[in-house]
Amino acid sequence: MDTGTHVVMGFALGGLATLDPAVSESSVTASSVLIATLVGSQIPDIDTVLKLRNNAVYIRNHRGITHSIPAVLLWPLLITGAIYFFHPEANLLHLWIWTFIAVFLHVFVDIFNAYGTQALRPFSSKWVALGVINTFDPIIFALHVVGLFLWAFGTNPGYTFLTIYGILVLYYIYRFIVKHRIKCAVEKIVPDATEIIIAPTMRFNQWRVAVMNKHQFFVGRGYKRHVRILDQFNRVPVPETPVLEAAKKDKNLSAFLSFSPVYRWECDEYDDFYEVRFIDLRYRSNGHYPFVAVVNLNKDLEILSSYTGWIYSEEKLRKKLEFIPGEG
């Protein structure tokens, strides 16, 4: 989920914790637990700082080791230890319990996004992504905000958020049902599909759809029980040419290929350089595919510049690449 949602979830868990007698009977424990749930709801995303290095490192590692099983066990110990050092009067066991719940819930809800997490590490490096909840879901965020307002106006925070989380369990179940309906609609349109990727959007009833069969890619949108195919591309295997093999050694393209399961590729030759472009087909927006990896190589197949990430115009891409053909 996005940072804002994790923040309100941290507050919500702090409110839910008031149902625990060990928390509600001690103001020190209650305030310590609130701090712990706020920090615990954020700490797995500490790897966001990798974005400061470059997109390739971020794509390869975000929601990786910091969301793994060892991390889920380690974060609560570190957070609890730090808070207990300053508040030794707090109930240590219950402080750890609610910190663990906050960290675990962060990783757990991230699994329901299309991006997913490597939550099974070190037993498996597979990305676990159920793809039923958008990274930012307005309904989930709004329900938490409503709960916080009710808390501020004097309602019991424990029972308020217990009710809200009961509603959210039903909401998640409903999202699975809707996704299954979209999948059934896709199978009618492309009965020979070998892979179907369905991802949520911020809009309640709209879903992104990317489908493969042995010969084609299909890109579309799902709405309620219906699917509309918007683009079709022939599925052309990436050839083992010297240019493409050299481009694959680039860190940005390598990161893209480790992240994207459905893509098409282009290789263009100009007077003094080659440009290799890989385009993720999962994120069609207004007829454009903004998530790309681009590598420019000279005639000796040396990498001149490269980029992977979100690009919405060719002009911005050239600025990112810091290489304009024909100049300098």
SVG drawing of the C-alpha trace seen along z (x, -y; Angstrom):
<svg xmlns="http://www.w3.org/2000/svg" viewBox="-21 -19 54 42">
<polyline fill="none" stroke="black" stroke-width="0.4" points="0.0,0.0 1.0,-3.7 2.7,-5.6 -0.5,-7.5 -2.5,-4.3 0.2,-2.7 0.1,-5.8 -3.6,-5.7 -3.3,-1.9 -0.7,-2.6 -3.1,-5.0 -5.9,-2.5 -3.9,0.3 -3.1,-2.0 -6.8,-2.5 -7.6,1.2 -5.0,2.0 -7.1,0.2 -9.2,3.4 -6.2,5.0 -6.6,4.6 -2.8,4.4 -2.8,1.3 -6.0,-0.4 -5.1,-0.2 -1.7,-2.0 -1.3,-5.3 2.4,-4.7 1.8,-1.4 -1.0,-2.9 1.2,-5.8 4.1,-3.4 2.0,-1.1 0.7,-3.9 4.2,-5.0 5.1,-1.4 2.2,-0.7 3.0,-3.9 6.6,-3.0 5.9,0.7 3.4,-0.2 6.1,-2.2 9.4,-0.4 9.3,2.3 9.2,-0.5 12.6,-1.9 14.0,-0.4 12.3,-3.3 15.6,-5.2 17.0,-3.0 15.3,-5.3 17.9,-7.9 20.5,-5.6 18.7,-4.8 15.5,-3.1 17.3,0.1 18.3,0.8 14.9,-0.3 13.0,2.0 15.1,5.0 15.0,4.5 11.8,2.7 9.6,4.9 12.3,7.5 14.4,8.3 12.7,5.6 9.4,7.5 10.9,11.0 10.2,13.4 13.4,12.6 12.7,8.9 9.1,9.3 10.6,11.0 13.5,8.6 11.7,5.2 9.4,5.7 12.4,6.5 14.3,3.4 11.3,1.1 10.2,2.6 13.7,2.4 14.1,-1.3 10.7,-2.4 11.2,-0.3 14.5,-2.0 12.7,-5.3 9.5,-3.9 10.6,-1.1 7.2,-1.4 5.4,0.0 4.3,3.6 7.1,5.1 5.2,8.2 2.2,6.4 4.3,3.6 6.1,6.3 2.8,8.0 1.2,4.9 4.5,3.9 4.6,7.3 1.0,7.0 1.8,3.7 4.8,5.0 3.1,8.2 0.0,6.3 2.1,4.0 3.7,6.9 0.4,8.9 -1.7,6.1 1.1,5.4 0.7,9.0 -2.8,8.0 -1.3,5.4 -0.2,6.1 3.4,5.3 3.5,7.7 6.4,8.6 9.0,11.2 7.3,12.1 8.5,15.8 12.2,15.0 14.5,16.8 12.5,19.9 11.5,18.4 12.5,15.3 9.2,15.5 7.1,12.3 3.8,12.9 1.2,10.6 -2.5,11.3 -3.5,8.2 -6.9,7.4 -6.2,4.1 -4.6,1.0 -1.5,-0.5 -3.7,-3.3 -7.3,-2.2 -9.6,-5.2 -12.2,-3.0 -9.6,-1.6 -8.1,-5.0 -11.4,-6.7 -12.7,-4.0 -9.6,-4.6 -10.0,-8.3 -13.6,-8.0 -12.5,-5.9 -9.9,-8.4 -12.6,-11.2 -15.0,-9.1 -12.2,-8.5 -11.4,-12.2 -15.1,-12.9 -15.1,-10.5 -16.2,-7.0 -14.4,-4.0 -11.4,-3.5 -11.1,0.2 -14.7,1.1 -14.6,-1.5 -11.7,0.0 -12.7,3.6 -15.9,2.8 -14.0,1.1 -11.6,4.1 -14.6,6.4 -16.0,4.4 -12.6,4.5 -12.4,8.3 -15.7,8.4 -14.4,5.8 -11.3,7.9 -13.5,11.0 -15.6,9.0 -12.5,7.8 -11.5,11.5 -14.9,12.3 -14.8,9.4 -11.3,10.3 -12.5,13.9 -15.4,12.5 -12.9,10.5 -10.8,13.6 -13.7,15.6 -14.6,12.8 -11.0,12.8 -11.0,16.6 -14.1,16.2 -12.3,13.7 -8.9,15.4 -9.7,19.1 -6.1,20.2 -4.5,17.7 -1.3,19.0 -1.1,16.2 -3.6,13.7 -2.5,10.7 -5.3,8.7 -4.4,5.7 -6.7,3.2 -6.8,-0.5 -7.9,-3.4 -11.3,-3.2 -13.6,-0.8 -14.9,1.2 -11.9,0.8 -9.1,3.3 -6.0,3.5 -5.8,6.7 -2.7,8.1 -3.0,11.5 -0.7,13.8 -1.2,16.8 1.4,18.5 1.4,15.9 0.0,12.6 -0.2,10.1 -3.6,8.6 -4.0,5.4 -7.4,4.4 -9.6,3.0 -12.1,4.8 -15.2,3.2 -17.5,5.2 -18.1,8.5 -16.9,7.2 -13.5,6.9 -12.6,4.8 -9.4,5.5 -7.7,2.2 -4.4,3.3 -3.0,6.5 0.7,7.2 2.4,10.1 4.5,12.0 8.0,11.8 10.8,13.6 13.8,11.5 16.5,12.7 20.1,13.3 21.7,10.6 24.9,8.9 23.0,5.6 20.4,7.1 22.8,9.3 24.9,6.2 21.9,4.2 20.8,7.0 24.0,6.4 22.8,3.0 21.7,2.7 18.5,0.8 17.3,3.2 18.3,6.1 16.2,4.7 13.2,4.2 13.4,7.8 13.4,9.0 10.3,7.1 8.1,7.2 6.5,10.4 4.7,9.0 6.5,6.8 7.3,6.1 10.6,4.9 12.0,2.6 15.5,2.2 16.3,-0.8 19.5,-1.6 20.5,-5.2 23.6,-6.7 25.8,-6.5 24.0,-4.5 21.5,-1.8 18.4,-2.2 16.9,0.8 13.5,0.3 11.5,2.7 7.9,1.7 5.8,3.1 2.3,3.9 0.6,3.9 0.2,0.2 -1.5,-1.2 -2.7,-4.8 -4.5,-6.9 -3.1,-4.8 0.5,-5.1 2.7,-2.6 4.7,-4.6 6.8,-2.0 9.9,-1.3 13.5,-0.4 15.7,-2.1 19.4,-1.5 21.5,-3.5 24.6,-1.8 27.3,-3.1 28.4,-1.1 31.0,0.7 28.1,1.9 29.2,-0.1 26.4,-1.5 26.1,-5.2 23.1,-5.7 20.1,-3.9 16.9,-4.4 14.1,-2.4 11.0,-3.8 7.9,-5.8 8.0,-8.1 5.1,-10.0 6.8,-11.9 9.7,-11.4 11.2,-14.7 11.4,-13.7 12.9,-10.3 15.7,-12.1 16.4,-14.2 16.6,-11.1 19.0,-9.5 21.1,-12.6 21.9,-11.7 20.5,-13.5 21.4,-12.0 23.3,-14.4 24.6,-16.6 27.9,-16.9"/>
</svg>
